[in-house]
Amino acid sequence: MCAMSVEILPCPPERFGELLRTAEIGFSEDAPDDLIERVRKISDPERFVAALDAGQIVGTSGVFSVSLSVPGGELPTGGVTWVTVLPSHRRRGILRGMMRQMIDDCHARNEPLAMLWASEASIYQRFGYGLGTWSMNLEAETMQVRFAGDPAGTGSFRMIPAGEGMDLVAPVYDAARSQRAGFLGRTPDWWVGQLPRTDKDAHGGEARRLVVYETESGVEGYAVYKTKPDWGVRGPNGTLTVDEAVGSTTRGTREIWRFLFGVDLVRTLKTWRLPTDHPLLGLVAEPRRLGITLGDGVWLRIVDVKTALEGRTYGLAGNATGGLNFELQDEYCPWNAGRWRLDVSDGHGVAQRTDKPADLALDANALASLFLGGFKATALAAAGRVGELRPGSLAAADALFPTVLQPWCPQEF
Ligand SMILES: CC(C)(COP(=O)(O)OP(=O)(O)OC[C@H]1O[C@@H](n2cnc3c(N)ncnc32)[C@H](O)[C@@H]1OP(=O)(O)O)[C@@H](O)C(=O)NCCC(=O)NCCS
């Protein structure tokens, strides 16, 4: 329970900046004025929640109204963000109180999903969040990485000045988004936060850059990255960090990554959040030299089971036919709990209550993991997260939920 003296309320609009600055303490990161302004532009201020102790902000959180790509479409989703509690007030139930308010608000707004990036994975599972994507991370020695094929021999690269380029790259992002679940839709105000805003930043040499790869067909790939210079006795030793690299074609993806691995004075390339089926794995001659590690990516919460299940398509080609009864355990959102039947015809699902015997038993976390298509019921069952009550039901679920391409959320928020 929340400490008696702490109230949890929508943040008064005039305290929005103060709310985000309070989060500096929990995150140990600056929230400068320009960041606050950018967040304000993509926010619905009434969706930011403050925990107040005698009027002082001691807890912060917010929900962005986003549109998440899901298999075969997109769904309105609450993007949970800026979650902190002051160290002086930790472990008194303040996060629990804020999360309750945010999830109930998503429910009231008919947002069937909530999602977030977790600072620590164990925090949110108690609220029914399940892993939606893996994050493949790279820490590669650039000189050791060779591409298996030759350069396209066509097309060119262009460095785009800070503050420009949205019109060039948005179609590439949208094309990639149409192929995978997990991408957020981006308004122009969201793009402002993703693209370089200044040619030079306070840290010298670490300003973000935008490069596009163009052919006779237009822009086919882009990357946002920054470089950090370093020198050693053996010469240049810089690090290039890729924020986002996206291609709309096979060629665009290949050439933009070839570019990133070829930037002069760089010896280490780092990036995070790639899907585990990223084409780069097949593009390089020695995949182990990419220095791959795997971590948790985005976490998903099914807020409304019926709307969510009816809002995606099923089957690898999106045209499966089949059905499943499942018993869902969901103490945190009790309106979802109980027995459901999912009937799928030509890829489209209808979810209804049933009193027929269940084929599978699972909790809200496992259903969330299945939802974006990146996890198989059989694999979750092997970890004890799904129970098969009727033989053959795991295989039936595996014919419905997984997608051809892994879900990918290229952006943290
Ligand atoms: C994470 C944070 C917001 C938790 O806030 P809090 O008010 O202390 O959390 P609560 O007291 O409401 O805890 C609710 C439950 O989560 C658990 N929990 C809280 N923080 C946790 C953590 N970091 N790891 C694991 N479990 C955690 C609590 O033990 C409690 O469990 P219970 O229900 O079994 O009793 C706070 O510690 C914080 O600001 N951390 C630094 C910033 C951060 O990581 N923010 C999250 C960004 S995604």
The ligand as an SDF file (V2000), in Angstrom:
LIG
                    3D

 48 50  0  0  0  0  0  0  0  0999 V2000
   11.8360    1.3070   -9.7840 C   0  0  0  0  0  0  0  0  0  0  0  0
   11.1570    2.2920   -8.8410 C   0  0  0  0  0  0  0  0  0  0  0  0
   10.3000    3.2440   -9.6580 C   0  0  0  0  0  0  0  0  0  0  0  0
   10.3070    1.5060   -7.8470 C   0  0  0  0  0  0  0  0  0  0  0  0
    9.5190    2.3900   -7.1040 O   0  0  0  0  0  0  0  0  0  0  0  0
    8.9850    2.0080   -5.6420 P   0  0  0  0  0  0  0  0  0  0  0  0
    7.9700    3.0220   -5.2590 O   0  0  0  0  0  0  0  0  0  0  0  0
   10.1330    1.7860   -4.7450 O   0  0  0  0  0  0  0  0  0  0  0  0
    8.2640    0.6080   -5.9180 O   0  0  0  0  0  0  0  0  0  0  0  0
    7.0920   -0.0200   -5.0200 P   0  0  0  0  0  0  0  0  0  0  0  0
    7.3950    0.2310   -3.5660 O   0  0  0  0  0  0  0  0  0  0  0  0
    5.7750    0.4320   -5.5050 O   0  0  0  0  0  0  0  0  0  0  0  0
    7.2890   -1.5400   -5.3590 O   0  0  0  0  0  0  0  0  0  0  0  0
    6.2880   -2.3550   -5.9110 C   0  0  0  0  0  0  0  0  0  0  0  0
    6.8620   -3.7460   -6.0040 C   0  0  0  0  0  0  0  0  0  0  0  0
    7.9470   -3.7460   -6.9460 O   0  0  0  0  0  0  0  0  0  0  0  0
    9.1350   -4.2320   -6.3230 C   0  0  0  0  0  0  0  0  0  0  0  0
   10.2560   -3.4640   -6.8710 N   0  0  0  0  0  0  0  0  0  0  0  0
   10.3780   -2.1350   -6.8660 C   0  0  0  0  0  0  0  0  0  0  0  0
   11.5420   -1.7890   -7.4640 N   0  0  0  0  0  0  0  0  0  0  0  0
   12.1390   -2.9260   -7.8410 C   0  0  0  0  0  0  0  0  0  0  0  0
   13.3500   -3.2150   -8.4680 C   0  0  0  0  0  0  0  0  0  0  0  0
   14.1900   -2.2430   -8.8540 N   0  0  0  0  0  0  0  0  0  0  0  0
   13.6430   -4.5060   -8.7220 N   0  0  0  0  0  0  0  0  0  0  0  0
   12.8180   -5.4830   -8.3520 C   0  0  0  0  0  0  0  0  0  0  0  0
   11.6460   -5.2750   -7.7270 N   0  0  0  0  0  0  0  0  0  0  0  0
   11.3100   -4.0000   -7.4680 C   0  0  0  0  0  0  0  0  0  0  0  0
    8.9330   -3.9630   -4.8530 C   0  0  0  0  0  0  0  0  0  0  0  0
    9.7440   -4.8110   -4.0720 O   0  0  0  0  0  0  0  0  0  0  0  0
    7.4520   -4.2470   -4.6830 C   0  0  0  0  0  0  0  0  0  0  0  0
    7.2720   -5.6540   -4.6450 O   0  0  0  0  0  0  0  0  0  0  0  0
    6.0580   -6.3600   -3.8580 P   0  0  0  0  0  0  0  0  0  0  0  0
    4.8380   -6.0100   -4.6300 O   0  0  0  0  0  0  0  0  0  0  0  0
    6.3910   -7.7940   -3.9230 O   0  0  0  0  0  0  0  0  0  0  0  0
    6.0620   -5.7700   -2.4950 O   0  0  0  0  0  0  0  0  0  0  0  0
   12.2140    3.1220   -8.0580 C   0  0  0  0  0  0  0  0  0  0  0  0
   13.0200    2.2360   -7.3490 O   0  0  0  0  0  0  0  0  0  0  0  0
   13.1060    3.9650   -8.9310 C   0  0  0  0  0  0  0  0  0  0  0  0
   12.8110    5.1340   -9.1500 O   0  0  0  0  0  0  0  0  0  0  0  0
   14.2340    3.4190   -9.4300 N   0  0  0  0  0  0  0  0  0  0  0  0
   15.1820    4.1860  -10.2350 C   0  0  0  0  0  0  0  0  0  0  0  0
   14.6110    4.5890  -11.5960 C   0  0  0  0  0  0  0  0  0  0  0  0
   14.0680    3.4240  -12.3470 C   0  0  0  0  0  0  0  0  0  0  0  0
   14.7080    2.3760  -12.4850 O   0  0  0  0  0  0  0  0  0  0  0  0
   12.8560    3.5860  -12.8910 N   0  0  0  0  0  0  0  0  0  0  0  0
   12.1910    2.5910  -13.7000 C   0  0  0  0  0  0  0  0  0  0  0  0
   12.3290    3.0130  -15.1120 C   0  0  0  0  0  0  0  0  0  0  0  0
   11.7380    1.7770  -16.2340 S   0  0  0  0  0  0  0  0  0  0  0  0
  1  2  1  0
  2  3  1  0
  2  4  1  0
  2 36  1  0
  4  5  1  0
  5  6  1  0
  6  7  2  0
  6  8  1  0
  6  9  1  0
  9 10  1  0
 10 11  2  0
 10 12  1  0
 10 13  1  0
 13 14  1  0
 14 15  1  0
 15 16  1  0
 15 30  1  0
 16 17  1  0
 17 18  1  0
 17 28  1  0
 18 19  1  0
 18 27  1  0
 19 20  2  0
 20 21  1  0
 21 22  1  0
 21 27  2  0
 22 23  1  0
 22 24  2  0
 24 25  1  0
 25 26  2  0
 26 27  1  0
 28 29  1  0
 28 30  1  0
 30 31  1  0
 31 32  1  0
 32 33  2  0
 32 34  1  0
 32 35  1  0
 36 37  1  0
 36 38  1  0
 38 39  2  0
 38 40  1  0
 40 41  1  0
 41 42  1  0
 42 43  1  0
 43 44  2  0
 43 45  1  0
 45 46  1  0
 46 47  1  0
 47 48  1  0
M  END
$$$$
